[in-house]
């Protein structure tokens, strides 16, 4: 019974509370404000996604431009040019190694 008495006491105290007077059209203004905030957040999200997509495309482009398939061919060509410039009489890389080892 003690529990039921506490519940009744709590409920009766709520009956004594005054109601809050709200200005006219409060809920209409609140709904309009909430809708406006939601629409702004969707616009901001759209701009964020557009910027993220643009950065991703730029990053992919930069990656592809710097990691092309020609990098190995370019390195081989540069090594060949260096060999011809500094060791024109040598036939190959292996010949250079043999000359170095015999010296």
ABEGO torsion letter per residue (X at the ends): XAAAAAAAAAAAAAAABBBBBBBBGAAAAAAAAAAAAAAAAAAAAAAAAAAAAAAAAAAAAAAAAABBAAAAAAAAAAAAAAAAAABAABABAAAAAAAAAAX
